[in-house]
Amino acid sequence: MFDYLIVGAGFAGSVLAERLATRSNKKVLIIDKRPHIAGNAFDHYNEEGVLVHKYGPHIFHTNSKDVFDYLSQFTEWRSYEHRVLASVDGQLVPMPINLDTINKLYGLNLTSFELEDWFESVAEQVPVIRTSEDVVVSKVGRELYEKFFRNYTRKQWGMDPSELDKSVTSRVPTRTNRDNRYFTDTYQAMPLNGFTAMFEKMLAHPNIKIMLNTDYKEIIDVIPFKEMIFTGPVDEYFDYKFGKLPYRSLDFKHETLNTETFLPTAVVNYPNEHAYTRITEFKYLTGQKHPKTSVVYEYPQADGDPYYPVPRPENAELYNKYKKLADQTPNVHFVGRLATYKYYNMDQVVAQALTLYKKLTEKTEEDKAIAEIEKIVIKGKSLNGSAIKISSKNGNH
Ligand SMILES: Cc1cc2nc3c(=O)[nH]c(=O)nc-3n(C[C@H](O)[C@H](O)[C@H](O)COP(=O)(O)OP(=O)(O)OC[C@H]3O[C@@H](n4cnc5c(N)ncnc54)[C@H](O)[C@@H]3O)c2cc1C
């Protein structure tokens, strides 16, 4: 009998498998319907020998020392700061928009101070910020909104920014200096030998058994376990009883080219031209030296694997219905981006999984304490015939 069946071998499932096996000596079966571990962070050497990310570029960045220290047990790191250019008006300019973006685009020679005033002069007054369009035009004005955001968002989400909740672009990271890093987190690094190698190390414990190419429904009635950790889609778990939670998907077109480098930087965004949103060249991310290079084009689409939850109020309402059910389901713990219907970065999922592990162990400690009290009570009862009532905070056992 397994102590835990963990559905999904991405960050959420693998962190919990590792903690439960190594720290709590639990027997864990981790399964995934895909033919590999690492979930969406899966990387592999393609047929030409170039290390690529199957599900699009994954760049690790976090402000959490705890998360960074935790993952550092399973990998060495390669320091990496991500940089992105956007193709606008026939030029490649830094993204997020910074001093160089504006000077290059408009042929200006502004200083940082002057750029602040410039942004203020172009920003639109929006009394109440409700949509993604409001967020952007109130910060950088309509022209930059049209050049950088409007069409990109329409491609990415299949909707105009005016129809999308403000949370989609809740923050427009514009800079008045020349900082052209995409992220500003304290820790920015890539696993030295790739994500999959890091996951292999996490899961290499005799208490952990891995089963791939397996949907949990195939084994749930066959393999005995005490508790389940579910990191798949929450609506799927409940047989879509309230309807399907909407997601935006992507089609990844991978290509290997007979040239050492292809792009001037890791990622080029195409807000206006082409059906794809961006091209990524993996060697920038991985630091690999190779005479050929591999790139991926991302084509947003409505159908396919669930990647981005669509942040609209009616979807949040639908998710809340599933969450209520999930909260009432004994011995099943829902964690990760699909089970909580939220776009999380990798570090956030690691933090979420570590928090759940803490909760589970606190529960175990509480169980032990209750068992101890029960022993005393039973002893007491056999001595004087009266019993004390004991209640558990976790009503499910
Ligand atoms: C295109 C793209 C780019 C991204 N880039 C970044 C980035 O640069 N930096 C960053 O920090 N984050 C990035 N992310 C987010 C990152 O992918 C997630 O934070 C991370 O994958 C979440 O881990 P998870 O374990 O919750 O989910 P997943 O990695 O999706 O793992 C869930 C697993 O459950 C399995 N599963 C589902 N249903 C079943 C079932 N019925 N039976 C068995 N198994 C099942 C799935 O096959 C999957 O492997 C990106 C996401 C996307 C889509």
The ligand as an SDF file (V2000), in Angstrom:
LIG
                    3D

 53 58  0  0  0  0  0  0  0  0999 V2000
    4.6670   28.3320  -22.5290 C   0  0  0  0  0  0  0  0  0  0  0  0
    4.9570   28.4210  -21.0620 C   0  0  0  0  0  0  0  0  0  0  0  0
    6.1240   29.0160  -20.6490 C   0  0  0  0  0  0  0  0  0  0  0  0
    6.4120   29.1170  -19.2930 C   0  0  0  0  0  0  0  0  0  0  0  0
    7.5500   29.7340  -18.9270 N   0  0  0  0  0  0  0  0  0  0  0  0
    7.8560   29.8640  -17.6250 C   0  0  0  0  0  0  0  0  0  0  0  0
    9.0530   30.5390  -17.2430 C   0  0  0  0  0  0  0  0  0  0  0  0
    9.8080   31.0260  -18.0710 O   0  0  0  0  0  0  0  0  0  0  0  0
    9.3170   30.6320  -15.9150 N   0  0  0  0  0  0  0  0  0  0  0  0
    8.4870   30.1170  -14.9470 C   0  0  0  0  0  0  0  0  0  0  0  0
    8.7900   30.2200  -13.7540 O   0  0  0  0  0  0  0  0  0  0  0  0
    7.3430   29.4710  -15.2970 N   0  0  0  0  0  0  0  0  0  0  0  0
    7.0100   29.3270  -16.6120 C   0  0  0  0  0  0  0  0  0  0  0  0
    5.8460   28.6790  -16.9710 N   0  0  0  0  0  0  0  0  0  0  0  0
    4.9930   28.1070  -15.9210 C   0  0  0  0  0  0  0  0  0  0  0  0
    5.4210   26.6730  -15.5520 C   0  0  0  0  0  0  0  0  0  0  0  0
    5.2440   25.8430  -16.6750 O   0  0  0  0  0  0  0  0  0  0  0  0
    4.5470   26.1790  -14.3740 C   0  0  0  0  0  0  0  0  0  0  0  0
    4.7550   27.0100  -13.2630 O   0  0  0  0  0  0  0  0  0  0  0  0
    4.8500   24.7570  -13.9320 C   0  0  0  0  0  0  0  0  0  0  0  0
    4.9010   23.8750  -15.0200 O   0  0  0  0  0  0  0  0  0  0  0  0
    3.7830   24.3050  -12.9710 C   0  0  0  0  0  0  0  0  0  0  0  0
    4.0440   23.0090  -12.4780 O   0  0  0  0  0  0  0  0  0  0  0  0
    2.8270   22.0460  -12.1190 P   0  0  0  0  0  0  0  0  0  0  0  0
    3.4240   20.8580  -11.4610 O   0  0  0  0  0  0  0  0  0  0  0  0
    1.7680   22.7840  -11.3920 O   0  0  0  0  0  0  0  0  0  0  0  0
    2.1580   21.6940  -13.5260 O   0  0  0  0  0  0  0  0  0  0  0  0
    2.7140   20.8490  -14.7570 P   0  0  0  0  0  0  0  0  0  0  0  0
    4.1500   21.0960  -15.0040 O   0  0  0  0  0  0  0  0  0  0  0  0
    1.7730   21.0740  -15.8800 O   0  0  0  0  0  0  0  0  0  0  0  0
    2.5510   19.3430  -14.2500 O   0  0  0  0  0  0  0  0  0  0  0  0
    1.2880   18.7100  -14.1590 C   0  0  0  0  0  0  0  0  0  0  0  0
    1.4400   17.3050  -14.6880 C   0  0  0  0  0  0  0  0  0  0  0  0
    0.2300   16.5730  -14.4280 O   0  0  0  0  0  0  0  0  0  0  0  0
    0.0500   15.6540  -15.4690 C   0  0  0  0  0  0  0  0  0  0  0  0
   -1.3550   15.2430  -15.5160 N   0  0  0  0  0  0  0  0  0  0  0  0
   -2.4280   16.0360  -15.7890 C   0  0  0  0  0  0  0  0  0  0  0  0
   -3.5600   15.2950  -15.7750 N   0  0  0  0  0  0  0  0  0  0  0  0
   -3.1960   14.0190  -15.5000 C   0  0  0  0  0  0  0  0  0  0  0  0
   -3.9140   12.7880  -15.3690 C   0  0  0  0  0  0  0  0  0  0  0  0
   -5.2390   12.7460  -15.5470 N   0  0  0  0  0  0  0  0  0  0  0  0
   -3.2400   11.6530  -15.0740 N   0  0  0  0  0  0  0  0  0  0  0  0
   -1.8640   11.6930  -14.9360 C   0  0  0  0  0  0  0  0  0  0  0  0
   -1.1310   12.8340  -15.0570 N   0  0  0  0  0  0  0  0  0  0  0  0
   -1.7880   13.9660  -15.3310 C   0  0  0  0  0  0  0  0  0  0  0  0
    0.4720   16.4270  -16.7120 C   0  0  0  0  0  0  0  0  0  0  0  0
    0.8140   15.5470  -17.7580 O   0  0  0  0  0  0  0  0  0  0  0  0
    1.6570   17.2410  -16.1940 C   0  0  0  0  0  0  0  0  0  0  0  0
    2.8840   16.6330  -16.4820 O   0  0  0  0  0  0  0  0  0  0  0  0
    5.5160   28.5950  -18.3230 C   0  0  0  0  0  0  0  0  0  0  0  0
    4.3320   27.9770  -18.7510 C   0  0  0  0  0  0  0  0  0  0  0  0
    4.0420   27.9080  -20.0990 C   0  0  0  0  0  0  0  0  0  0  0  0
    2.7500   27.2900  -20.5370 C   0  0  0  0  0  0  0  0  0  0  0  0
  1  2  1  0
  2  3  1  0
  2 52  2  0
  3  4  2  0
  4  5  1  0
  4 50  1  0
  5  6  2  0
  6  7  1  0
  6 13  1  0
  7  8  2  0
  7  9  1  0
  9 10  1  0
 10 11  2  0
 10 12  1  0
 12 13  2  0
 13 14  1  0
 14 15  1  0
 14 50  1  0
 15 16  1  0
 16 17  1  0
 16 18  1  0
 18 19  1  0
 18 20  1  0
 20 21  1  0
 20 22  1  0
 22 23  1  0
 23 24  1  0
 24 25  2  0
 24 26  1  0
 24 27  1  0
 27 28  1  0
 28 29  2  0
 28 30  1  0
 28 31  1  0
 31 32  1  0
 32 33  1  0
 33 34  1  0
 33 48  1  0
 34 35  1  0
 35 36  1  0
 35 46  1  0
 36 37  1  0
 36 45  1  0
 37 38  2  0
 38 39  1  0
 39 40  1  0
 39 45  2  0
 40 41  1  0
 40 42  2  0
 42 43  1  0
 43 44  2  0
 44 45  1  0
 46 47  1  0
 46 48  1  0
 48 49  1  0
 50 51  2  0
 51 52  1  0
 52 53  1  0
M  END
$$$$
